[in-house]
Amino acid sequence: MKKGRFFAPWGWHIALCALCFGWKSAVPAHAQDAPVLAGIDVLEARNFDVLQNQRVGLVTNQSGRARDGRSTIEVLRGARGVRLVALFAPEHGMRGLITAGKKVKNTRDRATRLPVYSLYGATRQPTAAMLRGISTLVFDVQDIGSRSYTYLATLEKCRIACAKYGVNLVVLDRPNPLGRAVEGNLPTQFSFVCPFPAPYRHGLTSGEVARFLNGRAAKKCSLTVVPMQNYRGQTWDETDLPWTRTSPNIPRPSSPFFYAATGLLGEVSGLSIGIGTPHPFELAGAPGLDAHAFAQILNARGLAGWSFRAVSWVPSKGAYARKRCNGVQITLTDPRVAQPTRLNFEIYAAARRIAPRLRFFNSAKRNAMFDKVCGTSQIRRLMQSGQSADAVWSVWNRGAAPFEKGSARFRLY
């Protein structure tokens, strides 16, 4: 049996592709006629005005690309009046191929021979030595809209370093693939996977997050955000921008929705969520689970924007590596109304109902990581105590409305 093989004995999963094409039908004609330009494209159209006569360091990876496919590295290397002198790599490395959580090493870029400093290795914040001779640090990395995804934690570390060492920070803005909706709590515990007091689905672009962080900081940096053009919070398909895999388990433009929908469950024992298959974060199940009952319960919940289908799979990694798992394939039917973070609690409650002997939260180390991602132990304690999905969601989502109101002044679009 091949590693990561995916089985669907109840029918092959084609519906998602058809649904993806269907999303565009609701977009007004004028929106489709005005393609979104990312910050790097706008910067180039402005003749790199904010980088003229600057020695530039660039925080980027494979997701930093212009609309025509050129890397931001290539674009800045060819820019008149701009001297690119160093590169900085976030988690997953400059090419986005390194496994989550694995340290990234300092290296040298083969194409440009520029030094590549790791911001996910011995240090996660640019040091004085790394920034020596750099007058402006540029950030161009595609985020996925969830608080625990570490690229925005890296952005905050860069902001702090720029404020400390007197370096300008320029953020080249990019769309939030989850759109503008907000979901989640306001955390009370902070870490690299919960770096700032914003809900899990924060609804902001990278540039807006930078404005939010700098605006509330005691020591501010000199910040410039190069905004997008024609962006109004569209879904990714509606922007017409090409998608580049942001990390090994975020291969498709819909992947950020699935990451938000099951990523919390990935921090606890009990369920496979598709890691080690071609469908990371799109599956939920375990060996011996009644897949049909699981799907039936979840579909009966009538969760807007989602549907569930009984399937089986064999992951190549994780606690159930090389074991046949039964469960559901999750389909995103309408990103405009879907509440992805709620699915974590719905899936957990359904699994507890049909498989009460399935063990969750049985590892102190993983429990601590779950609490870090949630920014509190409250959510885990509610789940452990058997609270309903509705009850957990109600507590989880309390921070959404206050944050949306309070962050309005930092929004650009």
N, C-alpha and C positions, 0 to 999 in steps of 0.2 A: 504494500500500500504506500503510495507516494506521500511524502511529507507535505502537510498543509492541504491535503486533498479535501475538496468541499463536495458534499453529497446533497442532493435535493431529490430524494426519491418521490416526493410529491409534485415534481414538475420543476423545470429549470427556471431560474430567476432572471427574466428579461424585463419585467415591468418597470424596473427603476429607470432604465434608459429611456423608455417611452415617456415616463413621467417627467424626466428632466427636459425633454424637448417641449413638453406641454407647458412648462412654467412660463415660457416667453409669451405665450398667447395673451397673458393678462397685462403685458407691458404696453403702455401707450406708445403710439408710433413715434412721437417726438423723442421719447427716451431711447428707442432703438436706433434712431438716426443720429444720436449724439454719443459716440463711443467715449467711454471713460478713459482718461489719460492719467496714469499713475504719476506720482511725484517726480520720478526720474525723467519721464517724458516732458513734463512741464518745465523742469529745471533745464533740460536741453533746449527747449523752445525759448527759454529766457536767456540763452547763451551763458548759462552757468553763473549768473550774476552774483549770487551769494558766495561763490567759491573762487572768484577771481583773485589771483595773486596769493592764494592760500596753499599751504602745505597740508594735504588732506590725508586723514586716516579714514578707512571705510569699514564699517561693521556690516557684513553681508553674508550671504550664502547663495546657493543655487537659485533661490526664489527671488533674488534681486535682479530683475530683468526689465528692459524696456519693452514697449509694446511690440517691436519688431523682432524680439527674441535675443537681442544683444544683452550680455550681462552688464550690470551697473559698473563692474570693474572695467570692462572694455569701453563703455561710454565715457567714464571719467578719465581713463588713460588717454583717450583721444581728444579730450576737451582742451581748447586753447586757453591759456592763462591759469590752468589748474594743474597742480603737481600732486599726483597720488603717490604717497610714500610708504604706506603700510596698510595691511588688511587685518581685520579682527573677526574671529569665528565664534559664533554662539554654540549652544548644544547641537549635537549631530554633525558638527564640522562644516567646513567651507563647501562641501559637496552634498551635505545632508544625508550621508550614508551611515553614520556611526549610530549604534544602538542607543536608545534612550537611557540616560543615566551614566553612560560610559564616558570617562574623561577624554577630552580632546587635547592633543599635544600641539605645542608650537611647531611651526614648520615653515616652509618657504613655498610660495606659489610657483608651480612649474612654468606656467605661461608667462608671467610677468617678472618672476624672480623677486617679487616683493616679500618681505617677512609677513608671516601670518601668525598673529598672536591669539592664543586661545583664551576665550572668556568663559570656558567651562572645563578648567583644568586646575592648575595650581592656584589660580585666582579666578574670580568671576567678575572682578572689577578692573578696568584698565589701570595700570600702575603708572607712577611718574616716569619710570624708564620706558614703558611702552609709548607714552604720549610725548616723550622728548622730541622736540623739533616739529610737532604737529600743531598747527594753529586752529584747525577745524576738524571735528570728528563728524562724519556723515553716517547715519543709520538708515539702511535700506534692506529690511527683512520682512517677508510676508508673515503676518500674525494670523491666528485662526479664531480669535474672538473669545477664547476661554482663559480665565485667570490663571489656571495651573500650567498652561503652556509657557515654557520658560523664556521665550523671546522677549516678552515685555519686561520680565525681571532683568534681563540683560540690558534692555533700554534704560531702566531705572539706574542700574549700576553705572552705565555710561554717563547718564545725567549727573549723578553724584560726583563722578571723577572729573567731569568737565567743570563743574562748579568749584571743585577743590583746586584744580590746577589751572584755571583760567583759560580753558579751551572752549571755543564755540561749538555748539551742538546743532547740527542740521538734520532734521528728520524728513525723509522723502516719503510722503504718505501713500498708503495703499488701502484698498477696501477691507472692511470687516466682513469675512465670508458668512458670518451669522446674521448680518444685517444690523438694524438699529435697536431691536427689542432688548430688554434688560431682564435678567432672571438671577435670583440668588440672594445670598445673605451678605451682610457687611461683616467681614471677619474681625476677630479680636486677637488672633494669633497669626504672626507673619513669618514667612520663610521664603525660600527661592521659588516654591510652587504656590505661594500665596503672598505676593510681594507688596500689595498695596490695598487700601480699604475700598475696594470696589466689588460689586457682585460678580459671581462666577461668569455669567454671560454679561459683559459690561456694556456692549452696544457701541463702543467707541472705536475709531480708527487708531492706528499707532500714533499718528500726529496728535490726535486729541488726547490720548493717554499721556503723551509727553507734556502737553499743555496742562493737564490736570495735575500731574506729579510735580511739575515745576511751580505751578501756581500755589500749591499747598506747602511747598518746601520752605524751611527756614533759610537755607542757603541755596539761592537760585543760580542756574547757569544762564549763559547767553544762548537762548534757544530760538531757532528759526524753523518753522514747519513749512515745507514746500507742499501746498495743498494739491489735491487732485482736481481735475477739470471734468465737469459733467457728472459728478457723483452725487447721488441722492439717496444712498442707502439701498441700492439694488442688490438682488441676489447675485452671486458670482456670474452665473450664466448670462444675466441681463447686462453685465458690464462689458461683455464681449472680450475681456482680457484673457490671454492664454493662462492656463493653470500650470504651475510647476509644483511637483511634490515638495512639500515643506519639510518633511522628515519621513523616515521609512514607513510609518504607519498612517500617513496622511497623503494617500496617493491621488485622490480625486477632489474636485471642488466641493462635493457634497460631504467629504470626510470630516470637516470641522463640525457638522451637525451630529454625526455619529460619535465623534470624540466627546462632545458635550453630553450626549445621551447615555453613554455607558462608561465613560472614562472613570467616574467615581467608583463604579463597581470593580474596575480593574485593580483597585487598591485593596480589595478584600478577597479573601478566599471563598471558594464555593462555586463560582461560575467562570466559564470561558467566555470571553467577549470577542473572539475571532482573531486575537493576536496569534500569529503563526499560520494564518490562512490568507488568501487573496482578499479577504473582506474584513480587515481590522476594524473593530468597534461596531460592526454591523450585525453581529451575532450575539446571542446570549443563551447559554445552556450548560449542561453537564452530562456526564455519563449516566445512563439509566433514567433520565428525566422523561416524563410523558410530554413529548413535543406538541401533540395535538391539543392536549388539555392546556398547556402553557399558552399556545397561540390563541385558543378560544377565550381564555380569561383576559388576556391583554386586549384582544379585539373588542371584547364586550365592554371594556372601559371607555370606548368611544373617544380615544385621545386624538384631538384634531391634528391633522397633518401626518399621521403615522398609521401604518398597518403592519401586521405580523403574520408570518407564514411558517408552518412547521418544516424544519429541515434537520439534517445531521451533517457533521463534519469531523475531521480528524486534524487537530492543530499540530504543528511541528514543534511548538515550544510551550512553556508554561506548565502548570501543575498537571494538566491533562494531556501532555505531549504524547502523541501516537495513540491516544485513546479516542474511541468514537464518542462524540458528544451529541446529544439530542437537545433541540431547543427551537429557537425562532430566528428567522432572518428578519431584520427590521427594514422596512421600506419607508422612505421619506416621500410622502405624497404631496405635501404643500409646505414649502419652507416659510411661507409668509405667515402661517398660523401656528406652526409647530412650536412646542415648548420643549426643547431637547433635554434640559437638565432634569425635568420632571420624570423622564423615563427611567433614570437610575432608581428612583424610589418605587415606581410602578413595577418594574421588572423584579426588583428585590422582593416586594410584597407578593407578587404572583408566584415566584419560585418558592418562597416560604410556605405558601398555601398548598402547592401540589407536591412539594418535597420537604416536609418538615424535618426530616433527618439530615438534610444537607447542612453542612457546617459552614457558618459565616463568622467573621470576626474572631477566629481562633488563633491568631498570631499577634502577639504584642507589638512586634515590629511593624507589621502591616497596618494594625490599628492606628499606630502613631502616624504612619504615612497618610492614612485616610483622614485623620484629624488635621494634618498639615494642609492637605489639599482643600479641605472644607473650611479651614481657618478657625475651627472650633471643634470641641468634642461633643457638642450638643446634638448634632445630627446623628452621629454614630449611636449615642445613647438612646435617642428616640427610636432608631431602627432596631436596636437590640431589644428594646422593651416591647416590641411588637406593635408599635403605633402604625396606623393605616398610612397608605401612600398619601392620601389627602391631608392627613395631619402633619406628616413630615414636610410635604410640599408647602403647607401654610406657614410653617416656621422658617423653612429654607428661603422662601421668597419674600420675606418681610423687608429686606433691604432694597428691593428693586425700585419701588416707586420713589422713596426718598433720594436714592442715588441719581435716578433719571432726572429728577427735578434739580438737584444740587449740581449736577455736572453739565447742565444746559449751557452755561456760560463758556465752557471749554470746547463746545462743538463747533465745527467749521462748516457743516453742510446742513 
